[in-house]
């Protein structure tokens, strides 16, 4: 009987050569991670398709119109307000000198440390009818009821827009400031020579040149607003995220929740397309012949103090006021007594889940980036791109889509265990906190891969080439060259992922097992019962932990920008 010889390109040696020497297991991990990220989306579509036509018709008639209207108004409002605050303050602190400018440049990004849901809870406590602001106004003016005066309602779509913009504007500020600091001085000088005013410089030159950064910052802010569930629900805004939550848990309709989640995915895709369109064909670079950046202009006394007030208000509303409120509640309410065994258990649960997700995310990020770098093929590049969409998936949608895949994995594990021991094992992942870790890894893996990729881009290719010439294998290149040089990038990625895991509410709320609480769900539970002040200690811990990566991010960004500007100025003077 004759045998059929396979072509040589099917051999293992040819396959390894096609992968540029990258270990086969690393490429398999890359493909596996991409499949893990896609699995919730495929599962979500499958669950939605199982819903009856009458259910979809009911959702279109009763749920989706209001949800789409509120979501559209919220995203539009946050885009306008957060975009205006972010790009306006970035231009002021970059292009002008005024009292407190250097301090405000550091303070403006700090609201990122305060989660949107905590800010919403605090603002309701402060500005609601029973809060100190309205009570003080009634006592001062002699008003006896709400019928005697008008005050903005914080529990409304407009209150939600204000709260989210106060927290999310730093995404736009950081991206825009980085772009403004690198703009060439020659264009500004030519415009001034032609008689352009400062406002016209900002409107005609600065904003168009900062359009790519503005698109990136706004897309991140809007994705965070779409992902939020705590603030929207508490402020009475029926967004798509809240509708998924209510349809799934309160109405008991998994298929209906999946159908709404598919609509959310369509909104996410639309946001990503708008962000790509905003950056399309918009690339700018400093002149290599004259790398001189714009120098700030000193404002007049009145203009300088006005600019200082404009920049100080977002810091006050987005960071100082929430932080001061939490410190006051903890100190005046004697909440340090809550540092009992139960609170420490919740704290350790939070640290354990976040730590496990961080370590897993870093390990997968190293494998993904190094494998795609060693094996520069369409397969690895495509898998790396797919693994990067997790951050764009709202936590509520991700939790819903993970149900079927995780139960399927539990079934496979249970079947193997039953075959080996003859005993029933039960749910392993869905019955424990492992499902939360999986959701964290999928959602925050792009942060790790982005930091590691940026770190590797700064590593000279000559080091890797020298290692290959000396006979180093791919594993030795990674362990002895790349990882030691990646320590700063790995530390930064670990910090960002860890804190994002601590603040994550949506996925944690929906995937947690019974009697499992993190600091985020603890705060949410107290607020849902109308006793947010009892969760002030947990909220304060979340904010203080969140400050660490934000300060590190600002220090790193300001240091790089100062070095870049100083180098440019020194180049010109020499």
Beta strands, then each sheet from edge to edge (+ up, - down):
strand 1: 96-97
strand 2: 297-298
sheet 1: 1+ 2+
end
